[in-house]
Structure formats: structure tokens, C-alpha cells
Amino acid sequence: MITRTQGALLALALAACQGPRPNPQASATAGPALTPTPIVVEATMPVVATVGGKEIGVDDFIKECMHEDSALMRQALERLVLAELVALETERLGIVLSDELLATAQAAALGQVAEQVEESAPGMSLDEWISTRLGLDPAQFKDRLRGRVQRELLAQRVVRAWFLSQDRADVRILLTGDLESAQQALARHAKGEEFSALARELSIDRSAEEGGRASAVIRGETLLGTVAFEASLGEVAGPFEEQGRFLLVRVDARYEGAGGAWTKVRERVEASLDERGVEDAEFWQWKESMEAIHPVDITPLFQLAGEPAL
């Protein structure tokens, strides 16, 4: 099953071209500070179209797109940022995909597109649909699709490799909208009712469908990231108040993180992915950690659009 995260990652566009990145390992005391000589360059915006000899620049195009659908522009930029974060971590870990895995996944993706074409335009070939309906070159479209599939496979592996390197805990939660309901659930559990059954019945969190099972939690400063490593194993802790809601937590297991280069963690990561795909909570925790390591600045887009980066 493809999760929202996997679907978003599968849609990663070609990585954005960026300038030199700061070296986080550079020492602040490596030598005397040098004052750079300012270099003034007259930049010419790339042209996206001409009308009667008059040029339409990429900045004008971006302004139009931004005011037409700013959410879509942000999503597109987010995909480019994610592609670059995945590429950086792929290089750091030294991840190499097997030819068999890559070929199988790429063939499956092309087959899925072909099935969709057959449903929407019976009798039309995939190449014809790409050229007439999308106005794109079929060979280039297929190459980009194969590249996106490759990035999706790499994204799954960099996220899971990072997650397995963290101290983490398996937890079940029961979330209520008021203190009385939480206390009643706690009292019923004390009388012998199974916590997972109570979560299915009473929790207002979407994890209720799985008996309160939440995505594995890493050690951190959040309420759950703290409770998961302080509560006794197997016991129900709480209720804890957060934003007007009340949380009960049962910690089922804890694991010590173990990381390393791809040659060291590959088998463990692959086995883990076979058992369970990357989940949304796992992905967002990875993304937050990566942005702390690799600073992200999206203000140039908004400067081109003449808008403040809110």
C-alpha cells in the first residue's frame, strides 16, 4: 500500500540546481577571516517565451504561477527540496540500489501508467498518449519516470536507515477530548480491559483503527518523545494534557539506535522495509532532522515572485 508520504516522494521532480553548500565540518578557527571582494554580475532572467519579439522572463512566469496557485508552487518547491535532501543522504550513506530492484520497480511504474492510459483512452498507445495528451517527448517522459522511481526507492532507504539509527520506542496511545473520558479508560484498564480494545473504542486519534498503535517514536523533546522513554514498559502512563486533549500511553518496546554506512546497515534496512513501509510520522521526523543538518532556504523563489517568504 502506498502511503501519503510514499506518494509524495514518488512525485519528486528533478533535483533543483543549487550553488555551493556550506561545509558543516569547517572549523570557525581554521584561519584568519578574509574579506571577500564583491563581485557584481548583471543577471539576465531566462526567457520562457517571446511574443512579437518581446521576451517573457522566468520571473514573470513565476509571479503568474505564484498568484494563480501559491500552494501548488510551494508543493513543487518542496518536492525539489526533498529530492536534494534524499540525494545528500544517499551520497553520505553510500546507498547503491540493486539492478534487479530498480528494474522491477521501474517496470511496475511504467505498467501502472499504461493501465491508466488504457482506462482513460482505450486503444491509445502509451507513447501516443504522452505526446498528444501531455505534449511531451515519450522517451524523455519515461526517463523522468524511471528517475522518480529511483529517487522513491532511495528515499525509503535513507529515511529508514536514519530511523533505525535513532533510539526509538513502540507505543500505543489512547487520546480523548476530555479528562473524564481518559480517567474512565484508565479505570477500565485497571479492572482488566485490554488497552488496545479500549483504544479502538474510545480514542479520537486515527490510530484507534489499529488499537492505538502509533508509528515508532524517537527520543525527543515532544511529549510523546519524552514519555516513551520515561514510562515503565508494559504499563499505561497518563493522562497527559496537550492542547486541551488527554493522552494515555503504553510503551510496548524500546530499541537502541544503530547506524553506519550502507554496507553495514543494508540488510537490516531492507528487511525492515519488507516488513513495513515508511510511515508519515517517520518521514516527517526524518525531514525535520535533515533540515537541521542541511539548512534549507526557499526565499529566492519568493524574491523572484516579488513576495515575502512568509
MOJO-V878549 format. One record per residue. RES is the residue in one small letter. SS is DSSP state (A for helix, B for strand, O for the rest). OMEGA is omega in whole degrees, 0 to 359 (none if undefined). Layout:
res: <RES,RES>
ss: <SS,SS>
omega: <OMEGA,OMEGA>
This chain:
res: <m,i,t,r,t,q,g,a,l,l,a,l,a,l,a,a,c,q,g,p,r,p,n,p,q,a,s,a,t,a,g,p,a,l,t,p,t,p,i,v,v,e,a,t,m,p,v,v,a,t,v,g,g,k,e,i,g,v,d,d,f,i,k,e,c,m,h,e,d,s,a,l,m,r,q,a,l,e,r,l,v,l,a,e,l,v,a,l,e,t,e,r,l,g,i,v,l,s,d,e,l,l,a,t,a,q,a,a,a,l,g,q,v,a,e,q,v,e,e,s,a,p,g,m,s,l,d,e,w,i,s,t,r,l,g,l,d,p,a,q,f,k,d,r,l,r,g,r,v,q,r,e,l,l,a,q,r,v,v,r,a,w,f,l,s,q,d,r,a,d,v,r,i,l,l,t,g,d,l,e,s,a,q,q,a,l,a,r,h,a,k,g,e,e,f,s,a,l,a,r,e,l,s,i,d,r,s,a,e,e,g,g,r,a,s,a,v,i,r,g,e,t,l,l,g,t,v,a,f,e,a,s,l,g,e,v,a,g,p,f,e,e,q,g,r,f,l,l,v,r,v,d,a,r,y,e,g,a,g,g,a,w,t,k,v,r,e,r,v,e,a,s,l,d,e,r,g,v,e,d,a,e,f,w,q,w,k,e,s,m,e,a,i,h,p,v,d,i,t,p,l,f,q,l,a,g,e,p,a,l>
ss: <O,O,O,A,A,A,A,A,A,A,O,O,O,O,O,O,O,O,O,O,O,O,O,O,O,O,O,O,O,O,O,O,O,O,O,O,O,O,O,O,O,O,O,O,O,O,B,B,B,B,B,O,O,B,B,B,B,A,A,A,A,A,A,A,A,A,A,A,O,A,A,A,A,A,A,A,A,A,A,A,A,A,A,A,A,A,A,A,A,A,A,A,A,O,O,O,O,O,A,A,A,A,A,A,A,A,A,A,A,A,A,A,A,A,A,A,A,A,A,A,O,O,O,O,O,A,A,A,A,A,A,A,A,A,O,O,O,A,A,A,A,A,A,A,A,A,A,A,A,A,A,A,A,A,A,A,A,A,A,A,A,A,A,A,O,O,O,B,B,B,B,B,B,B,B,B,O,O,A,A,A,A,A,A,A,A,A,A,A,A,O,O,O,O,A,A,A,A,A,A,A,A,O,O,O,A,A,A,A,A,O,O,B,O,O,O,B,B,O,O,O,O,A,A,A,A,A,A,A,A,O,O,B,O,O,B,B,B,B,B,B,B,O,O,B,B,B,B,B,B,B,B,B,B,B,O,O,O,O,O,O,A,A,A,A,A,A,A,A,A,A,A,A,A,A,O,O,O,O,A,A,A,A,A,A,A,A,A,A,A,A,A,A,O,O,O,O,O,A,A,A,A,A,A,O,O,O,O,O,O>
omega: <181,179,176,180,181,178,180,181,179,182,181,178,179,184,181,176,182,178,180,180,177,180,183,181,181,181,180,183,185,182,181,179,179,178,183,175,182,177,181,180,176,183,175,181,175,182,178,179,172,178,182,180,179,185,171,184,181,178,177,179,180,177,180,180,182,181,178,181,183,180,179,179,179,180,179,179,178,179,178,178,180,178,181,177,178,181,180,181,176,179,182,182,182,183,176,179,177,180,182,180,182,182,180,182,180,178,179,180,178,178,179,178,180,178,179,178,181,179,184,182,182,178,180,179,180,181,180,180,180,184,184,183,181,182,182,177,184,182,180,178,181,177,179,178,178,178,179,178,179,179,177,179,179,180,178,185,178,178,182,178,177,184,180,178,182,167,186,182,172,184,167,183,173,185,179,181,179,184,183,180,179,180,178,178,180,180,179,177,180,180,173,180,182,184,182,178,177,179,178,184,194,187,176,177,182,177,180,181,179,178,179,180,178,174,181,185,176,179,181,185,178,179,182,180,176,182,184,182,178,181,178,179,176,180,180,179,178,8,176,180,175,179,175,177,188,190,169,185,170,180,183,182,174,181,174,180,177,182,180,179,184,180,181,188,188,184,181,180,182,179,179,179,176,182,184,178,179,181,184,183,178,180,184,175,176,183,179,179,181,181,174,179,182,184,181,179,182,183,179,179,182,175,177,181,180,183,174,178,183,none>
